[in-house]
Structure formats: structure tokens, C-alpha cells
């Protein structure tokens, strides 16, 4: 039942995950990556924003330290996600926690952090996490594969890239509940936009750190 609850709650989110995955596949192949490599990257990394940043930097010939630093900073939020969830998961085995951590993305974290406190101590949290993590992983990998293979046939007027900021804004806005959060969001976003002309996506790195 917990697995089905996780599945039911993640289904609406997949509407935003699918175009994001398509864009990632298209971008990876456009940057010179083989379609098989693009799909493997999605299956193993499973982090859209980090993948787009890494692909863009590799295409521009950025040094490897810049790619690694950018990906690390973009994914730094997962450390905070993990710390927030750890009180609810510490009783589970290492294998279970590793599986949950691999499948954890912004959307699944948002659902889990709301569900666990309400569900009580006896709730099967691993089953719930698999219910909202596995479908997202499958949809993400499949959408990347479609984007990598048929990306050139996707009409540009579809403007799929607009789904990416919309999806993250949809996650951000409900989370901004205090004045410090609002200041961090505004400062980080404003700096990232103002410094967008900097090479190697450094504007994103600076905006994240200052925010």
C-alpha cells in the first residue's frame, strides 16, 4: 500500500520530468555525446540539473575541475535533503538507505519530508520511497533515451526547455516559507541571472554559494 501511495503521488510530477528528460537527451547528443552514453549518464547519475550543467561545460571545453565543481555545487542540496530525512530512515539497513539515496531527487524529497512525519513510526518508508523514486527514474531514463534518439525531430516551437525552470519554480515557491529563505532565493536567482555571461556556468556557482 505504501508503494502504491508513493506511485500515485509521483504520477503528476512525471508530467514535468518527461520534457526535462527529453531536453537532457537532446542536449547530450547535441554536445557530441553518443546516445548510449547519454542514456547511461541519466541512468547512473539521475540528476537533471547537474547533467545539463556538465554537458554544457564539456561541450564548451571547460577543464574537468570546473565540471566537477559545478556538479558538486548543483548537487549540494542533496546533502541537506539527506540530513533532513535521516531521522526517519536511520533504523533501516545500509542497503535500503543507499537505494533511497540513489533514487532521491527534488520531487521525491519533497514528498517524503511531508509524508514521514504524518505517517507515524510504523510506516514502511522504504516502500514509499521506492514507489515515488522508481517511476521517476524509469521515466527520466526513458525520456532521455527518446530525446537522444529522436531529438532532431522534435519541433523547436514546442519550447520544451521552458518546462525545466517551471518545474524547479514549482518546487521552490511552496518551500519559501520564511524571510531568510526568500532572501536566499532572490539573491541566488538574481546573481545567477546577472552573472550568466560568465564562462563555464560560473554565474550559477557564484549565485548558489552567495544565496
C-alpha positions as CSV (number, residue, x, y, z in Angstrom):
1,X,0.0,0.0,0.0
2,X,2.8,2.4,0.8
3,X,4.4,1.7,-2.5
4,X,1.2,2.5,-4.3
5,X,0.8,5.7,-2.3
6,X,4.2,6.8,-3.4
7,X,3.4,5.8,-7.0
8,X,0.1,7.7,-7.0
9,X,1.7,10.9,-5.6
10,X,4.6,10.9,-8.1
11,X,2.5,10.4,-11.2
12,X,1.6,14.2,-11.7
13,X,5.3,15.1,-11.2
14,X,6.2,12.9,-14.2
15,X,4.5,15.4,-16.5
16,X,7.4,17.8,-15.7
17,X,10.1,15.1,-15.6
18,X,9.4,13.8,-19.1
19,X,10.2,17.1,-21.1
20,X,13.1,17.6,-18.8
21,X,14.5,14.2,-19.8
22,X,13.8,14.9,-23.4
23,X,15.8,18.1,-23.2
24,X,18.7,16.3,-21.4
25,X,18.9,13.7,-24.2
26,X,18.8,16.3,-26.9
27,X,21.4,18.4,-25.2
28,X,23.8,15.5,-24.6
29,X,23.7,14.3,-28.2
30,X,24.0,17.9,-29.4
31,X,27.1,18.3,-27.3
32,X,28.7,15.3,-29.1
33,X,27.8,12.5,-26.7
34,X,26.8,9.1,-28.1
35,X,23.1,8.3,-27.4
36,X,24.1,5.2,-25.4
37,X,26.4,7.3,-23.2
38,X,23.6,9.9,-22.7
39,X,21.2,7.2,-21.5
40,X,23.8,5.6,-19.3
41,X,24.5,9.1,-17.8
42,X,20.8,9.5,-16.9
43,X,20.5,6.0,-15.5
44,X,23.6,6.3,-13.3
45,X,23.7,10.0,-12.4
46,X,19.9,10.6,-12.3
47,X,20.3,14.4,-11.7
48,X,18.9,16.6,-14.4
49,X,20.3,19.9,-13.5
50,X,23.8,18.5,-12.9
51,X,23.7,16.6,-16.1
52,X,22.7,19.7,-18.2
53,X,25.4,21.7,-16.5
54,X,28.1,19.0,-17.0
55,X,27.1,18.5,-20.7
56,X,27.2,22.2,-21.4
57,X,30.6,22.6,-19.8
58,X,32.1,19.6,-21.5
59,X,30.8,20.9,-24.9
60,X,32.5,24.2,-24.2
61,X,35.8,22.6,-23.4
62,X,35.8,23.5,-19.8
63,X,38.5,21.9,-17.6
64,X,37.5,18.9,-15.6
65,X,37.8,20.7,-12.3
66,X,35.2,23.2,-13.4
67,X,32.8,20.5,-14.4
68,X,33.3,18.6,-11.1
69,X,33.0,21.8,-9.0
70,X,29.8,22.9,-10.8
71,X,28.2,19.5,-10.5
72,X,29.2,19.3,-6.8
73,X,27.6,22.7,-6.0
74,X,24.5,22.0,-8.0
75,X,24.0,18.7,-6.2
76,X,25.0,20.1,-2.7
77,X,21.3,20.4,-1.9
78,X,21.2,16.6,-1.7
79,X,23.3,16.7,1.4
80,X,20.7,18.9,3.0
81,X,17.9,16.6,1.8
82,X,19.7,13.6,3.3
83,X,20.2,15.2,6.6
84,X,16.6,16.2,6.8
85,X,15.4,12.7,6.1
86,X,18.0,10.8,8.2
87,X,15.9,10.9,11.5
88,X,13.2,9.0,9.6
89,X,15.5,6.4,7.9
90,X,18.3,5.7,10.4
91,X,16.6,2.4,11.6
92,X,16.8,0.9,8.1
93,X,19.7,-1.1,6.7
94,X,22.6,0.5,4.9
95,X,21.5,-1.1,1.6
96,X,18.0,0.3,2.0
97,X,19.4,3.8,2.7
98,X,21.8,3.6,-0.2
99,X,18.9,2.7,-2.5
100,X,16.7,5.6,-1.2
101,X,19.6,8.0,-1.6
102,X,20.2,6.9,-5.2
103,X,16.5,7.4,-6.1
104,X,16.2,10.7,-4.2
105,X,15.6,13.8,-6.4
106,X,13.9,17.1,-5.6
107,X,10.4,15.8,-6.1
108,X,10.8,12.6,-4.1
109,X,12.4,14.5,-1.2
110,X,9.5,17.0,-1.1
111,X,7.0,14.1,-1.0
112,X,8.9,12.1,1.6
113,X,9.6,15.0,4.0
114,X,5.9,15.8,4.1
115,X,4.8,12.1,4.3
116,X,7.0,10.7,7.0
117,X,6.1,12.9,9.9
118,X,2.4,12.4,9.3
119,X,2.6,8.7,8.7
120,X,3.9,7.6,12.1
121,X,6.7,5.3,13.3
122,X,5.4,2.1,11.8
123,X,5.0,3.4,8.3
124,X,7.0,1.3,5.7
125,X,9.1,4.3,4.4
126,X,11.4,2.2,2.1
127,X,8.3,1.0,0.2
128,X,7.0,4.5,-0.1
129,X,10.4,5.9,-1.3
130,X,10.6,3.1,-3.9
131,X,7.0,4.0,-5.0
132,X,7.9,7.6,-5.9
133,X,11.6,7.0,-6.8
134,X,11.5,4.1,-9.2
135,X,8.8,5.5,-11.6
136,X,10.7,8.8,-11.7
137,X,13.9,7.0,-12.5
138,X,12.3,4.9,-15.2
139,X,10.5,8.0,-16.8
140,X,13.7,10.0,-16.6
141,X,15.9,7.4,-18.3
142,X,13.3,6.6,-20.9
143,X,12.7,10.3,-21.7
144,X,16.5,10.8,-22.1
145,X,16.6,7.8,-24.5
146,X,13.8,9.3,-26.6
147,X,15.4,12.7,-26.6
148,X,18.8,11.2,-27.6
149,X,17.4,9.2,-30.5
150,X,14.7,11.4,-31.9
151,X,15.7,14.8,-30.6
152,X,16.3,16.2,-34.0
153,X,12.7,15.5,-35.0
154,X,11.2,17.5,-32.0
155,X,9.9,20.8,-33.4
156,X,11.7,23.8,-31.8
157,X,8.3,25.6,-31.4
158,X,7.4,23.1,-28.7
159,X,9.7,25.1,-26.4
160,X,10.3,22.0,-24.2
161,X,13.2,23.8,-22.4
162,X,10.6,26.1,-20.7
163,X,9.4,23.1,-18.7
164,X,12.7,23.0,-16.8
165,X,12.6,26.3,-14.9
166,X,8.8,25.9,-14.5
167,X,9.4,22.5,-12.7
168,X,12.0,23.9,-10.4
169,X,10.0,27.0,-9.7
170,X,7.1,24.8,-8.8
171,X,9.3,23.1,-6.2
172,X,10.8,26.3,-5.0
173,X,7.9,28.5,-4.4
174,X,6.0,26.3,-1.8
175,X,9.3,25.8,0.1
176,X,9.9,29.5,0.6
177,X,8.1,29.9,3.9
178,X,10.5,32.3,5.8
179,X,12.2,35.6,5.2
180,X,15.7,34.1,5.1
181,X,14.5,31.5,2.5
182,X,13.1,34.3,0.4
183,X,16.3,36.3,0.7
184,X,18.4,33.3,-0.3
185,X,16.1,32.5,-3.3
186,X,16.1,36.1,-4.6
187,X,19.8,36.7,-4.1
188,X,20.8,33.4,-5.6
189,X,18.5,33.8,-8.6
190,X,19.4,37.4,-9.2
191,X,23.1,36.8,-9.1
192,X,22.8,33.7,-11.4
193,X,20.9,35.8,-14.0
194,X,23.2,38.8,-13.7
195,X,26.4,36.7,-14.0
196,X,25.0,34.5,-16.7
197,X,27.6,35.8,-19.3
198,X,30.5,34.4,-17.2
199,X,32.2,31.4,-18.9
200,X,31.7,27.8,-17.7
201,X,28.4,28.5,-15.9
202,X,30.4,30.2,-13.1
203,X,27.4,32.6,-12.6
204,X,25.4,29.6,-11.4
205,X,28.2,28.6,-9.0
206,X,28.6,32.1,-7.5
207,X,24.8,32.6,-7.2
208,X,24.4,29.3,-5.4
209,X,27.2,30.0,-2.9
210,X,26.1,33.6,-2.2
211,X,22.5,32.6,-1.9
